[in-house]
Amino acid sequence: MKDSLRQESEKLARSWMRHEAGWLRDYLVAGVEDPRLNIQSILSRHFVVRRVCGDRFGFLMEQEYRFAAVMNWLLSAAGKMSEIEELEAVLFGLRRGADDVEGMPIPPWALQAFAALPVTVDDVGIPNYVERFLTGARFAEGRLVPDTACLDTFLVAWREALHGETVGSEGSKPSLVEPACGSANDFRFLHAFGIARLIDYTGFDLCATNVENARALFPSVRFQTGNVFEIAAADLAFDLCVVHDLLEHLSFEGLEAAVKEICRVTRRGICAGFFQMDEIPQHVLRPVDEYHWNLLSMTGMKKMFYQHGFAAQALHIGSFLREIAGCDRTHNPNAYTFLLKRE
């Protein structure tokens, strides 16, 4: 490894090791980053399911996108409330098909989703999660406390849908690597949704505390301390790769090295999530302390992956939500997901 990349690795490790284990464990698994409701996390789970099961669950996937859109709107709207009566008023308005409740607009796509529930999709029953949210949530000291069972609606649905799925012998499971896996941030939901058992998973992270957290949660799963600049694996060692919220944090030299390594070790497909990307001609370098917070060029990243043998389908999350669910809101207008396959 070049000295410049080794020095960058040391800085990146320091920037994460300064945090306490508990903070790292809970980071990126709540609020708008809750993998149950975050569209990019959902897309990565669907990426894995499609590689294992094909396209048989396409309708269930569409329902989950709508669920995420509606639940994120509800959580945002209800988070500004403080009394049960306000939630009851929203439910009353939804039942009447109203587009406004006491000055709070109800989006047409939310009304449509509510009217279509409950529904059975791919032999799995989806309850009216909107009604369940509005009747099951409560307030504690003026703060919203959502009903956990409601947030787990599709966790339960996927476990039911995948219950009978098998992939043959242990050796026939698709292998998947996740660089910068954090404290099993997304893996814990691959596990909870019944997907992890269908793959041979390896996760690695530069931060030893993250790896310790992940191993504590899943002692039998392969979590390692590792570096995306020099992945400890042979060429084409893994069928699949999932990587989130990593590449923007690297220098331009580090970015090129990481993409080269990810492509080197991946045989079939990659799902890459970006939190700072735009349709601009060149990347914008933004150093922050000992790492980066760059704005990446969508076309530039497509070209970079293509140079290493992968063609990208680029999904702008806001546009994707409008197309699939009619939703006109997203918490991050610069979020993109790349679905990549080897040419």
Buried (B, 14 or more C-beta within 10 A) or exposed (E): EEEEBEEBBEEBBBBBEEBEEEEBBEBBBEEBBBBBBBBBBBBBBBBBBBBBBEEEBBEBBBBBBBBBBBBBBBBEBBEEBEEEEBBEBBBEBBEEEBEEBEEEEBBEBBBBBBEEBEBEBBEBEBBBBBBBBBBBBEBEEEEBEBBEBBBBBBBBBBBBBBEEBEBEEEEEBBBBBBBBBBBBBBBBBBBBBBBBEBBBBBBBBBBEBBBBBBBEBBEEBEBBBBBBBBBEBEEEBBBBBBBBBBBBBBBEEBBBBBBBBBBBBBBBBBBBBBBBBBEEEEBEEEEEEBBBBBBBBBBBBBEBBBEBEBEBEBBBBBEBBBEBBBBEBBBBEBBBBBBBBBE
